[in-house]
Amino acid sequence: MPVNLSTPVAAQLLPVAGVSLGTAEAGIKRAARKDLLVIKLDEGTSVAGVFTSNRFCAAPVTVAREHLAAGKGIRALVVNTGNANAGTGEQGMAAARATCAELAKFLGCKPEQVLPYSTGVIMEPLPVEKIIAGMPQAISNLKADNWFDAAHAIMTTDIVAKAVSRQVQINGKNVTVTGMSKGSGMIHPNMATMLGYIATDAAIAQPLLQQMVSEAANRSFNCITVDGDTSTNDALMLIATGRSGAIIDAANRAAMQAVVTEVATLLAQAIVRDGEGATKFITIKIEGGKDEAECKKIGYAIAHSPLVKTAFFASDPNLGRILAAIGYAGVTDLNVDVLKLYLDDVLVAENGGRAESYQEEDGQRVMKQSDITIRVVLNRGVVNATLWTCDFSYDYVKINASYRS
């Protein structure tokens, strides 16, 4: 079960003026489940995004990038689960373009004004006919207050839907930010998450919106990992409709950036808490580094170590595994004699080895918790970084061994 994560409350997911969402049961992989989402945007809405750096990126990622670059004004997004349309060559590109073209016909816009997204099994042909057949149903229930159903429609191996809303006052205007994401496995983003959508009714010009989504991703989705695998389909989109009347520019950006990043961080953390088979949510804080790159390098060495992750699953304070991961992270001039390792409030290691004050029962106490913090103080600079990960359990292997069945 997810680690201290519950299904969002529908009434707490605030509509964003200018955004309507509709879902359908298209039967893409299984019958009787929501697996198609259409998001319709008012004319004049700004859209920006960041995408996977995986060189085997999915066809919808390529098409979405092209359509954003065309600058025609995005009017709709279409998302399917059950099939990633990745590793599908020219056939996959044609399928993604056909999806956009058909939705454009239904909505009365141009194909270049539609952005496609897919998630699911890789290297399988996209069942375009099922997606097209499901579009009328999705369009018929387009509603502004449909975030709850939308968050469920984009799930794959997720156990819990992920969505959150926040509001902030900017220049006397009440601004809403609502977002949703999906992801549970194949999580080691190098830009964003598997799929994430954040919308606001503030007015933000596209160039600034692009800066904001990039910064939000770097502080949230680019700081999580479940299993170290970067997906072929990752995308995080930021949508700004302008309907609140609040205009965001460089001078008042900070408050808006803070709330967008907060929403992105909560969604990113929810993915880790719902990591496939996860039983522990682990915060890794690297402090006193020379730069962010080395802090993240050390943090990810810890987060990706199967030996560390399985020790946390077993609640076994075999904490020398963390020291080993720090040592092989690739920071060649690291002075291990000056760093300190903490497990929550427990000092585990200093002066190059086990701390004299450390007691096994103290480590055991912390390891039994469902939320745990690993803190590494490098004492070589002033830069800090925080990452989030989870443990590896038997269920992770079971889920991924049977993913296609």
N, C-alpha and C positions, 0 to 999 in steps of 0.2 A: 504494500500500500504506500501511497505517497507520504513523504516525511513532513508532518505538520502542515499539510496543505489540504484545503477543502474546496469543494465546488463553489464558484462564485455565486453570489445571490443576484438573481436577475434584476431585482428592483434597485440594486446598488450600481448597476452598469448604466451610466447616464448617456442618453442619446446625444449625438453631435449634429447640430443643425447643418444640413447640406449633405449628410451621409445617410443612405438607406441600405439595408442589408436584407437579402432573401436567401433561403436555403431550399434544397430539394434532396429527395432520395432518388439518385440516378442509377443506383445499382452498379456502380463502377467496379467494385470488388465483391461486395456482399449486398444482399437485399435488405430492405427495411432498416437502413441507417442513413442519416444525413451525411452526404459526401460531396455536395456541390454547393458553392457559395457564390452569389453575385453581390458585389458592392457597387451601388450607383452613386455618382458624385454630381453635385450641382455644377453647372457651367461656371468657369472662373476659379475652380478649386486648384490649388497648387499641390503637386505630388513630387516627392523625392524618395530615393531609396538607396540601399546598399545591398550588395549581392555576394554570393559565394566567390571565393578565389580558387575553388577547385577547377582545374583545367578541363575536367570532364563535366563541365556545368550542363545542366539540363536545358532542353530546347526552350521551355518557357522563360528561363532566365535570360537567354540570348534575345528572345523576342521582346521581353519586357524592357531590357536595356535599350533596344533599338527604338521602341515606341516612346520611351521617355526622352531619348535624344532627339526625336523628331520634333518635339516642342509643339505638338498640335493641340495640347490641352487634354488631360486624361479625364474621361467621363465614367469609366467603369473598370472594375477588377473582377476577374473570375478565377475561382480557386477550386480545384478538385483534389480529393484524397483517393487513396487506393491505387494510384499509378503515378510514378514520378516523371514519366516522359523524359527519362535521362538514359543516355547510352542508346539512343534510338535513331541516330543519324538524320538523314534528310527526311525520312518518313516522320520523325518526331517534330522537325521544324515545320513541316507542312501541317501536321496535326495542331500544333500550337497556333499557327496562323489561321487555320480554319476555325478554331475555337473563337478567336477574336473576331473574325469576320461574321460569324453567325450571331454572336451576342450583339455586335454593332447593328446588325439588321433589326434585331428585336428592339433595341433601344434608340434607334434612329441617329446613330453617330457613325464616325469613321472607324475602320478596324484599327488604325494607328492610335485611336483614343481609348483602346482597351488594353489592359495589362493582364497576362495569363500567369497562373501559378499552379504547380502540381506537386504532390508529395505522395510517396508510397513506394512500391516496388520498382527497382531500376531494371532497365533493359527489356521492358515489356511494352508492346505497342499501346498507345493511348486509345481507349475506346471512344473516339470522337462522337460517334453516333449516339452513345448513351448520354454524353455530356450535353449535346445539342438537344436531345429529347427532354432532358431535365430542366433546360433553361426556362421554359414557360412557367413551370411550377415555382422556380426560384424567383422569377420576376413578379409573379402574382402575389407573393407575400413580402415584397420589399417594404420594410418598415424602419423608421429611425430607431426604435427601441428594440431591435432584434439582435443585439450583441450577444446575448446569452446563447441563443440557438446558433448564431454564427460561430461562436467559439467552439461549440460542440461539432459543428460541421467540418472543421478543419483538423480534427483529431485523427491520429493513426493509432500508434500503440500507446498514446497517452491514456492514463486512467482518469485523470481529472482535467476538465476544461480550464483554460487559463485566460482570465480577463480582469481588468481593473479600471477604475475611473478616478480622476482627481479633478478638482476645480481650484482656480487661482484668480485673484483680482489683479488686473493689469490696467493701469490708467482709468480706474473707475469702472471697468467692464468685467463682468463675470465670464471667465474663460473655462471651457470644459475640455478635458483631455481623456479619451477613452481608448484602450488598447486591448489587443488579444494576441496570443501566440500559440503555437503548437510545437511540440518536440518532446522526446523522451529518450530516444537512442540516436546513434550517429550524431552526437553532439560534441563538436569542438570547433565552434564557429571561428572563421577568420574574416568576419565582417559583422555577422548578425546571428540570428537563430535559424532553425529550420524554416519557419514562416512566422512573420510578425507584422501586425498592422496597428498603427497608432494614428488616431485622428483628433484634430482639434478644430474648434470654430474660430480660432484666431486667424487674422490675415497675415500671411508670411510669404514674401516673395520667394520664388523657387531657388535662387542661388543661396539665400540665407537658410532656407529649409533644408537644402542639401548639407550645408555645414552642420546644422543642428542634428540631423539624423546620423551623420557620421560620428559626431561627438558622443551622442547618446549610445550608439552601438559600441564605441570604444570603451565606455565606462560601464557597460552592462553585458550585452551578449558576447562581446569579445573577451569577457572575463569569466566565462563558464566553460566547463567541460564535463561530460559524463563518461565518455569512453575514448576520447582522443581522435575520433573519426570526423573529418569535415565533410558535410553533406554536399551532394551535387546540386541541391535545390535551394540553398539558404537565401532568404530575402527578408529584409526589414524595410517597411514602407512607412513614411510619415506623410500625412494628409492634412492640409490646412484649407478650410472652406471660407474663412473670413466672415462668417455669418454673425459672429458676436459683436462685430464692430471694433474689436481691439486690434490695433495695427502693431505688429512686432517689427522692430528694426534693430540695428546694431546698438542703439542707445539703451533700449529696454529689453534686450534679448535675455539677460541673465535669469530673470524670474521665470520666463517661459522655458528656457533651457533646463532649469532645475526641475520643473514639473515633468517635462518630457523624459528627462533622464530618470527621474524617480519611477515613472510608469514603466519604462524600459527595464529598469533594474528589477522591479517586482516581477515582471513577466519572465525575465531571464532566470531569476532565482526559482520561480515556480517550475521551470523546465527541469532544473537540477533536482528539486524536491520530488518531482514526478519521474526522475530518471528510471530507466528500465530496471526493475528489481531493487531499487534503492531502499535502504533502511536507515541511512545516516546522511545528514546534510552537513557538509564540511566547508567552513570558511577558512581560507588560507591567506594570512596576512604576512607580507614580506615588507619589512621596515628597514630603513637606514641603508638603502642601496645607492649606487652611483647614478643609475638612471632607471627609467621604467622598464626598458628592455631586459636588463639583467634581473630585475625583480620578477617580471613575468616568467622569464626563463627558469628561474628557480622554483617559482610557484607551480608552473606546469609540470616540471619534473616530479614534484611531489604528487600533484593531482593525477598524473597519468600512470604512476607506478602501480602495476597490478598487485605487487607485494604490499604496498601501503594500503591500497583500497580493500584488499581482502582481510588485512589485519583489522581494519576498522569494522568490517562486517562481523568479524568474530569477536569484537570488543577485546582484542588482545593487544596490550600495550607493548608490542614488539617495535619500539620506537626507533631503534637503530636503523630501521628501513627508511625512515625519514631522513636521517643523517646521510645515508648512502645516496638517496635521491638528490639531496642538496649538493653532494660532492660530485656527482656525475652530470650536473645540469649544464656544464660548459662554461662556467665563469672561471677562467683559468687562473686569475690572480686572487681568488677568494682566500682570505685568511680565516681558516676554520677555528683558530684559537680564540678569536674575539667575538664570534657570533654566539647568540643564545637562542635556544629552542624552547618554546612554551607550548603546553597543551592546556588550553583555556588559561587558568590562573596558576598552573603548575609548571615550575621551571624544571625542564627535563635535562637539558645539556648546556654546558658552558666550558670554557677553557679546553676545547677540543674533545670533550668526553662527557660522561654522565655527571650531572650536577650532584654535589655532595648531599644536598637537601632532598633529592628526589627519592620518593618511596614508591614501590610498585603498586601499592594499594591506591595511591593518589592517581596514578595513571589509569588504573582499572576503573576508578570512580568516574573519570571523565569519559573514558571509552564507552561506557554503558549508556551515555546520553545519546539522544537522537540528533541534537544540534551540537556540533563541536567546532572549536576554533583552533587551528594550528597557527602559531605566531613565530616567525623567524626574524630575529633582529640581527642584521648583518654588521652594523656598526662600521660602515664604510662610506656613508653619504647621508643625504637627507630625503631621498625619494622613497615613497611607499607605493605598494600596489596590493589590491585585494582581489582574490579569485574565489570562485565557488565550485565545488564538485560534490560527488557522492561516493559511496562505497560500491564494491562489486559483490553481488550475492549470487547464490545458485540460480535465482530467477532470471538474472541478466542472461545467462547462458541459455536457459530454457526458452526465453522469449525470442532470442535471436536465432536459435537453432530451428525454431518452427515459424519464423516470420512469414514465409510464403504459403504456409499450409492453412 
